[in-house]
């Protein structure tokens, strides 16, 4: 066992505890990103001090450590999974298992839920092309350390060989998964025990927007939803505020339960309302005020997701018609079929 990594994992644990303390005090608005960066620091140090790494002959078969999924998006809640890809340019060497033990085992020892895959570049692309469950976490991939060119190769070939050639079936699969997820978990914007992640109006709706945006428009960051006109400036700002509230509630739930927890039970809602300092106002109980605000935030996220899907012609049971044959005028406005509005002439804007 590499003693350097044992020490680094304990330091990671200490710094994380301090970060969580600041979050609970209301002094850490960038918790998700800072939490992810603490993990980044650990992996970079582990890579630099690795005793196994030099035996892998990095010149002939270089490798990189890559963050996937929520960790790749830097959305690292208190008890979120840490998903990694150890990517080799050529075949995965036999000594790779020793590298995993050296880097990952110290994190398991401090209680982190770390998942990993060890693949060659060719294997990774082949699997991503066949199994879209493998593809979607890679859409969120972020380079951490190692040989950066292999990460660049992965993302370039992923786009050219898979995304551009299979965009339609990939998006159809995502849309179908969304519908199944909504059917299973229900509409979290009004349920009494909402699921913060998987329910309709939950975080997964936002992730679906990012994935589809990545596939169709090659967006690189959430802000691109606004830059490309998929959301207005006001919509994007309100979306950020809604996400921040949901993430904060999720972090509080993680801390309260001592584990990953996305389904808010009645009991936990009472405790969250208290810890988030909601007060009784005009006869409305703290838990009612908390749930009311949460439902409002999730309703906005749900509506943005629905409008996003509608604008791209992906709404269930109906495709958007960008050029409608049926129009009618109302006080200077053109009311297009399906309810879209346009000004009849530029001067009507004034």
N, C-alpha and C positions, 0 to 999 in steps of 0.2 A: 504494500500500500504506500502511495506517495504521501509522505508526511506534509509536504507543502499544500496538497489539496485538502487534507484534513484541517489544517490551520485556516486555509482560505474558506472552507465551508463554514467553519465556526464564525469567522469574520462576517461572512454573508448573513448568517443567522442573526448576529448581533446588530448589523446595520439594518436588516429588515425589521427587526423588533423596534428599533428607533424610528424607522420610517412609519410603521403602523401606529406607533404612539402619536406621532405628529398628525397622522390622518384622523385619529379619533379625537384629537384636540381641535380639529378644524383648521390645522396649519399646513396642510399638504394637498393643494389643489391638483398637483401633477403626479399623484401617487402611482397611477398605472404605469406611466412612462419611467418614472424613477425606479420603481420596483423591477421593471424589465432591465434597466441599465445596471442594477446591482447584480443581476444574474449574468449579464454580458461581461461584467468585470471579472466574475468568477471564472467563466469559461475562457476568457482571454489569458488570465493568469495560469489556469490549468494547462492551456495549450503551450504557453511559453516555458513552463517548468516541467513539462511532461517527460517522464523517463522512458515511456514506450514510443513516443513520437519519433525520436531519432532513428529507431530501429525500422521504421516503416519506409524509409528511403523516400523522403518527400520529393526528391528531384525526379524520380522515375514515375511515382504514383502519388501525386499530391492529393491532399484532401482538405475539406473545409467543414466547419461546424456551422450549421444554418438553423435559425429559429423558424418554427412553423406555427400556423394557427394563431391563436390569441397572443402567444408570446411573440410571434413574428409581427403582429400588428401593434405590439407594445400596449396591450390591454391586460396587463398582468394584475388581476385581483389578488387578495390575500392568499386564498387557497386554490388559485387557478393551476391547471396542469402546466407543466413545462415540456413542450414538445420540440424535439430536436431531430435533425437529419445530419448524420455523418456521411458526407458525400465524397466518394473517391473517383478520381478520373478514370481509373481502370478497374479491374476486378478487386473486390474487397479482400484485403490480405488476411491471413490467418491470425495475425497479431492484433487485428482490430478489436477482438473481444477483450484483450488485455487493456486496450485504450479505453474501452467503455467502462471497465471495472475501475480504472484509475480515475476517470473523470466523473462518472455518474454515481458510483457507490457512495462517496461521501455526502452527496445530496440526499440520497435515500436515507442515510444514517441520521440526518437532521429532520426527516419527515416530509421532504418535498415529494410531490407526485410527478416524477419525471418519466416521460415516454420518449422512446427514440427509435429511429430506423437507421440501419447501416446499409448503404447501397452504392453501387457504381453509378456513374452518370447514365450509362446505357440502360441499366435496370430501372432506374428512377423514371426515365422518360417512357420506357415500355409500359410500366405499371400505371403511370399517370394517364397514358393514352387509352388504357383498357378499363381502368377502375377510377371513376370520377370521385369516389371517396378519397382516393389518394391524391387526386389533382387539386381539390379545393384547398387543403392546407398549404400546398405549395404556392398557390396564388398569393398567399400572405407571407411567403418566404422572405427572410431578412438575413443578410450575411452577418456573422458574428466574428469569426476569426479563421485563420488558415489561409488557403490559397484562394484569393478573391476571384481569379479568372474562372475557376470551375463553377462558382456561383453564377457568374455572368453567362457562361456557356449554358448552364441549366436553364436560366430564365429566357435566354434568346432562343434556344432550341424548343423550349416548351411553347413559346408563342408561335414560332414558325412552323413547327411540325405537328402541333396538337391543337392549340387554341384557334389559329386561323383556319385550319382544315375541319375542325369539329365543333365550331362555335355553336351551331344550331342544336345538335344533340346535347351538348353540355348545358346550355341554357334551358332546354326542355327538361332535362333531368333536375336542374335546380328548381325550376318552377313546380315540377311534380313533387319534389321533396318538401317545398314550402307548403303546398296544399295538404300533404300528409301530416306534416308537423302541426299545422293549424288545427286540423281535424282531431289530432291526438291530444294536444295540450290546451286547446280552446283559445278564446279571445281574452288575453290577459288585461285588456283595457277596461274590463268590467267584472271579471271573475273575483270572487271574494278571497281566493287563495291563488293569486297570479303567479305564473312562472316567469321570472325576470329575463330568462334567456331564450327558452324555446317557444313560449306562447306567442300568439299573434300580438304584435305591439312590443315584443321583447327584442333583445339584442340581436338575435339571429336574423330578424327582418332587416336590420341595418347591415349585417354582414352579407346578406344576400344581395343587397344593393351594391355593395362594394365589389363582390365577385362578378356580378353581371356587368357592372361598369368596367371592370378590368378586362373581361372577355370581349365586350363590344367596342369599348373606347380606349382600352389600354391605359386606364387611369392608374396612377402610381401612389396616390395618397387621397385621403377623404376629401380634402379641400378641392380636388379636381371635380367633384360633383358640382361644385359651384362654378369653377372656371369654365367647365364645358357646357354650362347652362342647364344641367339636369336638375339643379335646385337653384332657386333665387338666393340672393345674399341673406335676406331675412329668414327664409326657410332653413338655410344651412346654419345660421346662428341659433335659431330656435331648436334645431335638431341637436346641435352641440350641447345646449343647455339641458335638453331632455335626456340625452345620453349620460351627461355628467351626473344628473340626479339618480338615474337608474343604476349607474355604476357605483355611486356612493352608497345607495341602499343595498346593493349586492355585496359590497365590501363589509358593510355593517353586519349583514346576515352571515357572511363567512366568519367574521370574528365572533359573533354571538354563538354560532353553532360549533365553532372549532374545526370546521371542515367546509368543503365546497357545498354550497346550498343555494339553489335557485328558486325553489318552490316556497313561497311565503305562507307558513301556517298561521292560523289565528293567534296562537300563543306568541310566535315570533313577531307578529305585527305589533302586538301590545308592547313588547320589549323595544322594538325598533322605534316606535313613536316616542317612547320615553327617552331613549338614548339620543334621538335626533332632536329632542327638546321641543316637541309639539305641545302646545297648551290648549286647554279647553276654552273655546271662544263661542259666545252666543249659543250655549247649550250643546255645541258640537264637541264630541270627545276627541282627545288627541289622536287616537288610532283612526278615527273617521277622517280627520284632517290629513293625516299622513296618507291613508289609502286614497283619499280624493285627489291629492296632488300626484301620487304615483299613477293612478288611473289616467289623469289628464296628460301626463308625460308620455305614457304608453299609447294613449289614443293618438297623440300627435305623430309618434313614430309609426303607428299602424297606418295612418292616413298618408304619410309621406311614402311609405312602402307601396301602398295601393296606387297612388298617383304615379309613382315611378314606373310601376309595372304597366299601368294604363298607357302612359306616354310612349312606352316602348312596344306597345301592342302585345303585352304578355299577360294581361288581365284574364283571369279564368272565364272562359265562355264567351269572350268578346275581344276582337282585335280592333285596335284603333284605326280609324279611317282618316288619313291625313288630308285627303281631298274629298270632302263631302259634296254630293250633288244637291242636297237639300239645304237651303239657307232662308232665313227670314230676318228682316230689319226691325230693330226696336230702339227708337230714340238715338240714332247714330251708331248703334252697335249692330254687328252682324252676329246673329246667334246661329252657330253651325250645329248641324245634327250631332248628337252625343253631348250637347251642352257646352261646347267650347265657345268662347267669346272673342270677337275681333272688332276693332274700330272700323266703321264703314269707310272712313277717309282720314288722312293725317290731321286735318283741321279739327276733327271731332275730339282729338285728344285734349285740346284746350277747352 
